[in-house]
Amino acid sequence: MHQSSAHLLSSTFYSRISSLLRCNEGLTLVIQNSLCHQKLHYCTGLGATSSSILKQSENSLHPRSNIYNTTRRMAFMKTPCNIGDPVSEVETPSLLVCLKSLEYNLKKMTETMKAFPGVNFRTHAKTHKCPMISRLQIKSGAVGVCCQTLTEAEAMVEGGIEDILLSNQVIGIKKLRRLAGLARYAKIAACVDSEGNIEDLSQAARELGVTVDVLVEVNVGGNRCGVEPGDSVLKLAEKIKSLPNINFKGLQCYNGKIQHIRSAADRKAAVGVVIEKTVKSIKALKDRGIDCSYITGGGTGTFQYEASSGVFTEVQPGSYVFMDVDYGKNLDVKEQFVSDFQQSLYVLSTVQSVAAGDRAILDAGLKAHSLDSGVPKLSGHPDLTYYNGGDEHGVVIPDGGLKVGDLVWLIPGHCDPTVNMHEWVVGLRDGKVECIWPVSGRGPGK
Amino acid sequence: MHQSSAHLLSSTFYSRISSLLRCNEGLTLVIQNSLCHQKLHYCTGLGATSSSILKQSENSLHPRSNIYNTTRRMAFMKTPCNIGDPVSEVETPSLLVCLKSLEYNLKKMTETMKAFPGVNFRTHAKTHKCPMISRLQIKSGAVGVCCQTLTEAEAMVEGGIEDILLSNQVIGIKKLRRLAGLARYAKIAACVDSEGNIEDLSQAARELGVTVDVLVEVNVGGNRCGVEPGDSVLKLAEKIKSLPNINFKGLQCYNGKIQHIRSAADRKAAVGVVIEKTVKSIKALKDRGIDCSYITGGGTGTFQYEASSGVFTEVQPGSYVFMDVDYGKNLDVKEQFVSDFQQSLYVLSTVQSVAAGDRAILDAGLKAHSLDSGVPKLSGHPDLTYYNGGDEHGVVIPDGGLKVGDLVWLIPGHCDPTVNMHEWVVGLRDGKVECIWPVSGRGPGK
């Protein structure tokens, strides 16, 4: 490969470098050593497919992208086991998914949504951050995915997903260029709630020569992002319509907090508030002649209420594929624990110390699961309680007869941030490893 | 390269593959696609240095290591900025370290330890998981590092650290083989608290033809791992002495919980209990003729008490390089907040939404910092409070006049698990990026 080609390669976006890897014909690595500012290029032969990708890259090069402002490093990541291994061979702490339960949940969602023929479901990738699972969800009927971060969206495009709603604001021209770059390869929509951000998004899309769909995020009660219902929504929609390369698509009306209200009646009532604020926003638009035919929102805890509202055209369940201790505390209309979906996600841990008669210590602590929604439960040990033992330890009281080396399956307190701590999801069927999927969208969300 | 060489390469330990990368002469990638069970080998020329490493790898091959049971994948990691960038160019959320404060802390530790001439300090890498920082700590006088996980220890060896205490139990023969493998390249010590684990460790060390130093972990009050002081310690020391390829080195006597006791007098009293239990253990050994000349423990909150005890020969401070909100709550003997060390670590975040007069929303949530020890503080904004806004959001109340796009520097509540969420530490000096260091020991701790 010529030096000029290496230069081009190194200066392209991450997504294209990833494509090069996928083309299986050759490889270029750019390794920057931050200490000595030295760059090393390793090249192998490139065939036809790669050359065409190179050409694509050349066309999409932004003037600011050059070899000196794209710093990447390479890493090898070791999987915690191998395909075909029995679960006893999986190094811990590891994230496991029971494939039968995952498949049950996929099927259950498809069946549930049949009751709402005018409403699509767009599964939320923030739960798993794993393109392979998104692809299974799309195969089971989802129209596309939601992402909460640009990192997730990049991972999804690189993993073959072609319809993505970034259900969050992306701030700053650098990130917006990354977002616009994705629109070359997939249908991309993003949420906004401020005028300057809309201007920046239009600029980035114009620079890249793409069009990005835009949703106004409405504060439907969560008091986080989003503008107030009514006139503020109208103002932003008009702003979007006034600028090039962005297309007003509809409204994002999601309240995360109400997903975890325990009583079914209370959850339904809370969705009533969401719908009221949504309707107010639609009316403000309609009164000024702006038709809004796309309303999206709702999560695992409430999506059936949004879906049956006659207002929402799309729902965004995410956690249903995995479930967790927190969602397991929600009650259904019969005041029973919700049982629509099965627990499919676990953190596998090993007993590393036992003080007989007192406690057992697990090797899974704060770095293996998130405690924000409470501690994990020990699957199959309803009599044992997990206590936070710090970054690398869990304390189980009583010891329950556990021995050093025993495996313990933990049900995470909160699935999304727990998955974020792991590089791999190990898929199990009948006690054996069937697949090892990279959680390629993980990270703080840059 | 011959296929047999490729086979050898792919079947060696991670540490040697990493070495190959570092030799700058050639490169082999093994990419396993878990879907089709296909492996692809990309090879470039290998020079003399690489060949010698290959030979080393061959010698250290374990019979169970072959091409089919070592699954690795490659990833590119994009840094959030480039060297020389102003801080305004750093994509958020990112982990920042102010190098001047880091250097102040390194120097302050060296000076503090001069008061205890018979006591070494071994800095704890669990805080930063970053070999570059360990190297700075060793240059400033540390005798080596502690690691809490095998993943951290592997990263440290690969990053050039040659004296490592694994201050935790490593369970299972597979992991113990990885540990023993490291002893080929560095001085390795590990902690134990059960007989079967000691047998496994001896077996792994014997298989690899290495000797591993072993410490008995004593439960000095933390009620986590460790055996009770006295006879149980003696029993394990004798077990260690009875087996080949492991060497009884001394005692691990650390209580993490007491680091965070607020009053200096109460912390000192709690160390008194630690020392009492340690002395009891030393006596039990001495009564049976076992000399114990190595006692290690103590953290950032208490190390001066352990160092002045006349019992401890080594202390293990970690958090002092960074500090955090939690350690900032500790009081000194004058009932003032501790001020020995400076805050050097921050999470840089961007304001993504503002509801004027009410709240500002940051792009740093549960995936950018750990809330286990409380929420982060906004540096320079003592009047503003951070509230948990979920995985990707922080809610700041009141809005403090913040505008969309403003950068906010967050002081993490707890430094160790916060660092664990980030791939890079961005080093700043005078507002510009001077270095970008990989947090190569991060992860759940496999």
Chai-1 contact restraints between the chains, C-beta under 6 A:
chainA,res_idxA,chainB,res_idxB,connection_type,confidence,min_distance_angstrom,max_distance_angstrom,comment,restraint_id
A,Y14,B,K78,contact,1.0,0.0,6.0,A-B,restraint_1
A,I17,B,F76,contact,1.0,0.0,6.0,A-B,restraint_2
A,L27,B,Y42,contact,1.0,0.0,6.0,A-B,restraint_3
A,S34,B,I83,contact,1.0,0.0,6.0,A-B,restraint_4
A,S34,B,C435,contact,1.0,0.0,6.0,A-B,restraint_5
A,S34,B,I436,contact,1.0,0.0,6.0,A-B,restraint_6
A,Y42,B,L27,contact,1.0,0.0,6.0,A-B,restraint_7
A,Y42,B,T44,contact,1.0,0.0,6.0,A-B,restraint_8
A,T44,B,Y42,contact,1.0,0.0,6.0,A-B,restraint_9
A,N69,B,N82,contact,1.0,0.0,6.0,A-B,restraint_10
A,T71,B,T79,contact,1.0,0.0,6.0,A-B,restraint_11
A,T71,B,N82,contact,1.0,0.0,6.0,A-B,restraint_12
A,R72,B,F76,contact,1.0,0.0,6.0,A-B,restraint_13
A,R72,B,K78,contact,1.0,0.0,6.0,A-B,restraint_14
A,R73,B,M77,contact,1.0,0.0,6.0,A-B,restraint_15
A,M74,B,F76,contact,1.0,0.0,6.0,A-B,restraint_16
A,A75,B,A75,contact,1.0,0.0,6.0,A-B,restraint_17
A,A75,B,M77,contact,1.0,0.0,6.0,A-B,restraint_18
A,F76,B,I17,contact,1.0,0.0,6.0,A-B,restraint_19
A,F76,B,R72,contact,1.0,0.0,6.0,A-B,restraint_20
A,F76,B,M74,contact,1.0,0.0,6.0,A-B,restraint_21
A,M77,B,R73,contact,1.0,0.0,6.0,A-B,restraint_22
A,M77,B,A75,contact,1.0,0.0,6.0,A-B,restraint_23
A,K78,B,Y14,contact,1.0,0.0,6.0,A-B,restraint_24
A,K78,B,R72,contact,1.0,0.0,6.0,A-B,restraint_25
A,T79,B,T71,contact,1.0,0.0,6.0,A-B,restraint_26
A,P80,B,K446,contact,1.0,0.0,6.0,A-B,restraint_27
A,N82,B,N69,contact,1.0,0.0,6.0,A-B,restraint_28
A,N82,B,T71,contact,1.0,0.0,6.0,A-B,restraint_29
A,I83,B,S34,contact,1.0,0.0,6.0,A-B,restraint_30
A,E91,B,K446,contact,1.0,0.0,6.0,A-B,restraint_31
A,P93,B,P444,contact,1.0,0.0,6.0,A-B,restraint_32
A,Q148,B,E392,contact,1.0,0.0,6.0,A-B,restraint_33
A,T149,B,E392,contact,1.0,0.0,6.0,A-B,restraint_34
A,Q169,B,Q352,contact,1.0,0.0,6.0,A-B,restraint_35
A,Q169,B,S353,contact,1.0,0.0,6.0,A-B,restraint_36
A,I171,B,T350,contact,1.0,0.0,6.0,A-B,restraint_37
A,I171,B,Q352,contact,1.0,0.0,6.0,A-B,restraint_38
A,I171,B,G405,contact,1.0,0.0,6.0,A-B,restraint_39
A,D193,B,S353,contact,1.0,0.0,6.0,A-B,restraint_40
A,S194,B,V404,contact,1.0,0.0,6.0,A-B,restraint_41
A,G196,B,V404,contact,1.0,0.0,6.0,A-B,restraint_42
A,R224,B,I361,contact,1.0,0.0,6.0,A-B,restraint_43
A,R224,B,G389,contact,1.0,0.0,6.0,A-B,restraint_44
A,R224,B,H393,contact,1.0,0.0,6.0,A-B,restraint_45
A,C225,B,S353,contact,1.0,0.0,6.0,A-B,restraint_46
A,C225,B,I361,contact,1.0,0.0,6.0,A-B,restraint_47
A,G256,B,G390,contact,1.0,0.0,6.0,A-B,restraint_48
A,T350,B,I171,contact,1.0,0.0,6.0,A-B,restraint_49
A,Q352,B,Q169,contact,1.0,0.0,6.0,A-B,restraint_50
A,Q352,B,I171,contact,1.0,0.0,6.0,A-B,restraint_51
A,S353,B,Q169,contact,1.0,0.0,6.0,A-B,restraint_52
A,S353,B,D193,contact,1.0,0.0,6.0,A-B,restraint_53
A,S353,B,C225,contact,1.0,0.0,6.0,A-B,restraint_54
A,I361,B,R224,contact,1.0,0.0,6.0,A-B,restraint_55
A,I361,B,C225,contact,1.0,0.0,6.0,A-B,restraint_56
A,L366,B,D372,contact,1.0,0.0,6.0,A-B,restraint_57
A,L366,B,P417,contact,1.0,0.0,6.0,A-B,restraint_58
A,K367,B,P417,contact,1.0,0.0,6.0,A-B,restraint_59
A,K367,B,N420,contact,1.0,0.0,6.0,A-B,restraint_60
A,K367,B,P444,contact,1.0,0.0,6.0,A-B,restraint_61
A,K367,B,G445,contact,1.0,0.0,6.0,A-B,restraint_62
A,A368,B,P444,contact,1.0,0.0,6.0,A-B,restraint_63
A,L371,B,D372,contact,1.0,0.0,6.0,A-B,restraint_64
A,D372,B,L366,contact,1.0,0.0,6.0,A-B,restraint_65
A,D372,B,L371,contact,1.0,0.0,6.0,A-B,restraint_66
A,G389,B,R224,contact,1.0,0.0,6.0,A-B,restraint_67
A,G390,B,G256,contact,1.0,0.0,6.0,A-B,restraint_68
A,D391,B,D416,contact,1.0,0.0,6.0,A-B,restraint_69
A,D391,B,P417,contact,1.0,0.0,6.0,A-B,restraint_70
A,E392,B,Q148,contact,1.0,0.0,6.0,A-B,restraint_71
A,E392,B,T149,contact,1.0,0.0,6.0,A-B,restraint_72
A,E392,B,G445,contact,1.0,0.0,6.0,A-B,restraint_73
A,H393,B,R224,contact,1.0,0.0,6.0,A-B,restraint_74
A,V404,B,S194,contact,1.0,0.0,6.0,A-B,restraint_75
A,V404,B,G196,contact,1.0,0.0,6.0,A-B,restraint_76
A,G405,B,I171,contact,1.0,0.0,6.0,A-B,restraint_77
A,D416,B,D391,contact,1.0,0.0,6.0,A-B,restraint_78
A,P417,B,L366,contact,1.0,0.0,6.0,A-B,restraint_79
A,P417,B,K367,contact,1.0,0.0,6.0,A-B,restraint_80
A,P417,B,D391,contact,1.0,0.0,6.0,A-B,restraint_81
A,N420,B,K367,contact,1.0,0.0,6.0,A-B,restraint_82
A,M421,B,P444,contact,1.0,0.0,6.0,A-B,restraint_83
A,C435,B,S34,contact,1.0,0.0,6.0,A-B,restraint_84
A,I436,B,S34,contact,1.0,0.0,6.0,A-B,restraint_85
A,P444,B,P93,contact,1.0,0.0,6.0,A-B,restraint_86
A,P444,B,K367,contact,1.0,0.0,6.0,A-B,restraint_87
A,P444,B,A368,contact,1.0,0.0,6.0,A-B,restraint_88
A,P444,B,M421,contact,1.0,0.0,6.0,A-B,restraint_89
A,G445,B,K367,contact,1.0,0.0,6.0,A-B,restraint_90
A,G445,B,E392,contact,1.0,0.0,6.0,A-B,restraint_91
A,K446,B,P80,contact,1.0,0.0,6.0,A-B,restraint_92
A,K446,B,E91,contact,1.0,0.0,6.0,A-B,restraint_93
